[in-house]
Amino acid sequence: MSVAIITGSAGLVGSEAVSYFASLGMEIAGIDNGMRAKFFGQDASTKWVRDNLCRSIPSYRHHDLDIRDAEGISKVFAHYGNETALIIHAAAQPSHDWAANDPTTDFTVNANGTSVLLEATRRFASQAVFIFMSTNKVYGDTPNSLPLVELETRWELDRNHAYAERGIPETMSIDGTMHSLFGASKVAADVLVQEYGRYFGIRTACFRGGCLTGPNHSGTQLHGFLAYLMKCAATGTPYKIFGYKGKQVRDNIHSSDLIRAFHEFFKNPRAGEVYNMGGGRHSNCSMREAMDLCEGIASRPFQSQYINENRRGDHIWWISDCTRFRRHYPDWKLEYDVPRILQEIFEQNKERWRGECSTLAKEMSSAS
């Protein structure tokens, strides 16, 4: 049985990959040490996802391991050796707000951790396919220099611009821009993944994601736009909007659509590839538009707080151009749009959210 090693296996992308590739008959080695709760608090814990995977997928083996632990990672890779056919690296510190408070941890997790995994791949599984979950933040705030037009509910790109029809391609420069410290650490990892492909011939790909989302996302204020927005709508929690009049635009890709893209690359891999990956023109929304959708799905008024200052390095408008990936893998197509994504997030999480609210209410009552 071939093996897939998946880091961040209890996170949004990792857990979707675990379920998908296990369904293809692969043995799964999941690496996840629960750092999301350390980054964002217990509300963002992925323990519930990890427990579901361990309980429901017989071929899943969980390794509670930090990706910066070179010795521990080497032991896992050495154990599986040439049986390893696929590595999906989805573990990360994912928030540019959090990174500013602890740049060293952010860089060591995102950059050093990626280095550890690439070197383990080269030493023990050089024939495997290595897929890295990168980010559109590698482009920094360069997209904010695009000619944007303010509409009633969103910012939109001038329709005469070359990117207007399809979105932003991989040819946009990553230089001379404010990345945020998170973006800088992901640039380092992204370039390293490319280099292991070009220098050592390992079949690697960087998927530069926009907003990644789905029902397995443990959304929090600092990371997880749609999942956290839907949670706020369902529980009556006020949501903070940071700048740009709430009209900032994101494309959103469901984790299922993303993992099917990974599978296409796995079936016919290349070396040192880079792909922008998101919902594109098919699946995007502004914050205002998303709040209206959440309010309708949850059937309760949405509570929000507007903060005039935007996050440093944040994008005003981002829509991914996935043309390059579609040209290489024409069988891949998006299945989800934003309304369907939000409805699924709500339906699959509403009972868990109610349970969390009940627990919190009891704790507050006992404390008083």
Secondary structure as GFF3:
##gff-version 3
##sequence-region A 1 368
A	DSSP	beta_strand	3	7	.	.	.	ID=ss1
A	DSSP	alpha_helix	12	23	.	.	.	ID=ss2
A	DSSP	beta_strand	27	31	.	.	.	ID=ss3
A	DSSP	alpha_helix	35	40	.	.	.	ID=ss4
A	DSSP	three_ten_helix	42	44	.	.	.	ID=ss5
A	DSSP	alpha_helix	47	56	.	.	.	ID=ss6
A	DSSP	beta_strand	60	63	.	.	.	ID=ss7
A	DSSP	alpha_helix	70	80	.	.	.	ID=ss8
A	DSSP	three_ten_helix	81	83	.	.	.	ID=ss9
A	DSSP	beta_strand	84	89	.	.	.	ID=ss10
A	DSSP	alpha_helix	96	101	.	.	.	ID=ss11
A	DSSP	alpha_helix	103	107	.	.	.	ID=ss12
A	DSSP	pi_helix	108	112	.	.	.	ID=ss13
A	DSSP	alpha_helix	113	124	.	.	.	ID=ss14
A	DSSP	beta_strand	129	135	.	.	.	ID=ss15
A	DSSP	three_ten_helix	136	139	.	.	.	ID=ss16
A	DSSP	three_ten_helix	142	145	.	.	.	ID=ss17
A	DSSP	beta_strand	148	150	.	.	.	ID=ss18
A	DSSP	beta_strand	155	157	.	.	.	ID=ss19
A	DSSP	alpha_helix	180	200	.	.	.	ID=ss20
A	DSSP	beta_strand	203	209	.	.	.	ID=ss21
A	DSSP	beta_strand	211	213	.	.	.	ID=ss22
A	DSSP	alpha_helix	225	235	.	.	.	ID=ss23
A	DSSP	beta_strand	239	242	.	.	.	ID=ss24
A	DSSP	three_ten_helix	244	246	.	.	.	ID=ss25
A	DSSP	beta_strand	249	254	.	.	.	ID=ss26
A	DSSP	alpha_helix	255	267	.	.	.	ID=ss27
A	DSSP	beta_strand	273	277	.	.	.	ID=ss28
A	DSSP	three_ten_helix	280	282	.	.	.	ID=ss29
A	DSSP	beta_strand	284	286	.	.	.	ID=ss30
A	DSSP	alpha_helix	287	298	.	.	.	ID=ss31
A	DSSP	beta_strand	304	307	.	.	.	ID=ss32
A	DSSP	beta_strand	317	318	.	.	.	ID=ss33
A	DSSP	alpha_helix	323	328	.	.	.	ID=ss34
A	DSSP	alpha_helix	338	367	.	.	.	ID=ss35
###
